[in-house]
């Protein structure tokens, strides 16, 4: 059990770093990949980190619509992006 707690804290620390870097509570997937890639992690390592953070209930995941043009003419112009939301650390309360 102690090992899992240490692992969770290590994952939370890494995830909090990227959210602090962007100073936001919600990040697009590409922002997370860009940050960790620049800090030496491979795409596979980032994917595993996000999966672990989801499993430990550190982050939530969702989809949001993104309109890149001022005026859209077709539904194909509306994109969806994955967004990750940092959850509060309730263990410190």
C-alpha positions as CSV (number, residue, x, y, z in Angstrom):
1,X,0.0,0.0,0.0
2,X,2.8,2.4,0.8
3,X,4.4,1.9,-2.6
4,X,1.1,2.8,-4.3
5,X,0.9,6.0,-2.2
6,X,4.4,7.0,-3.2
7,X,3.7,6.3,-6.8
8,X,0.5,8.3,-6.8
9,X,2.3,11.3,-5.2
10,X,5.1,11.1,-7.8
11,X,2.5,11.0,-10.6
12,X,0.5,13.9,-9.0
13,X,3.7,16.0,-8.7
14,X,4.5,15.5,-12.4
15,X,1.0,16.3,-13.5
16,X,0.8,19.4,-11.3
17,X,4.0,20.7,-13.0
18,X,2.4,20.8,-16.4
19,X,-0.7,22.5,-15.1
20,X,1.4,25.1,-13.2
21,X,3.5,25.7,-16.3
22,X,0.4,26.7,-18.3
23,X,-1.3,28.3,-15.2
24,X,-4.6,26.6,-16.0
25,X,-6.9,24.0,-14.5
26,X,-7.7,22.4,-17.8
27,X,-5.3,21.5,-20.6
28,X,-5.6,20.3,-24.2
29,X,-3.9,17.0,-24.8
30,X,-1.4,18.6,-27.2
31,X,-0.3,21.0,-24.5
32,X,0.5,18.2,-22.2
33,X,2.4,16.3,-24.9
34,X,4.3,19.4,-25.9
35,X,5.4,20.1,-22.3
36,X,6.5,16.6,-21.5
37,X,8.2,16.1,-24.9
38,X,10.2,19.2,-24.3
39,X,11.2,17.8,-20.9
40,X,12.5,14.5,-22.3
41,X,9.5,12.1,-22.1
42,X,8.6,9.9,-25.1
43,X,5.0,9.8,-26.4
44,X,4.6,6.4,-24.8
45,X,5.8,7.6,-21.4
46,X,3.4,10.5,-21.6
47,X,0.5,8.2,-22.5
48,X,1.4,5.9,-19.6
49,X,1.6,8.9,-17.2
50,X,-1.8,10.2,-18.3
51,X,-3.3,6.7,-17.9
52,X,-1.8,6.3,-14.4
53,X,-3.1,9.8,-13.5
54,X,-6.6,8.8,-14.6
55,X,-6.4,5.5,-12.7
56,X,-5.3,7.3,-9.5
57,X,-8.1,9.8,-9.9
58,X,-5.7,12.8,-10.3
59,X,-7.2,14.1,-13.5
60,X,-10.4,13.9,-15.4
61,X,-10.8,13.7,-19.1
62,X,-13.4,15.1,-21.4
63,X,-14.0,16.5,-24.9
64,X,-14.7,20.1,-25.9
65,X,-15.6,21.6,-29.2
66,X,-13.2,24.0,-30.9
67,X,-14.2,26.3,-33.7
68,X,-11.1,27.6,-35.4
69,X,-12.8,29.9,-37.9
70,X,-15.1,32.9,-37.1
71,X,-17.8,31.6,-39.4
72,X,-18.5,27.9,-39.9
73,X,-20.3,26.6,-42.9
74,X,-20.3,22.9,-42.3
75,X,-20.2,20.6,-39.2
76,X,-16.9,19.2,-40.4
77,X,-15.3,22.6,-39.5
78,X,-16.2,22.0,-35.8
79,X,-13.4,20.0,-34.2
80,X,-13.4,18.2,-30.9
81,X,-10.3,18.1,-28.7
82,X,-9.4,16.0,-25.6
83,X,-9.1,18.1,-22.5
84,X,-7.6,17.0,-19.1
85,X,-8.8,18.6,-15.9
86,X,-6.7,18.6,-12.7
87,X,-8.6,17.3,-9.7
88,X,-8.1,18.7,-6.2
89,X,-5.8,16.8,-3.9
90,X,-8.3,15.8,-1.2
91,X,-5.7,13.9,0.8
92,X,-4.3,17.2,2.1
93,X,-7.6,18.3,3.6
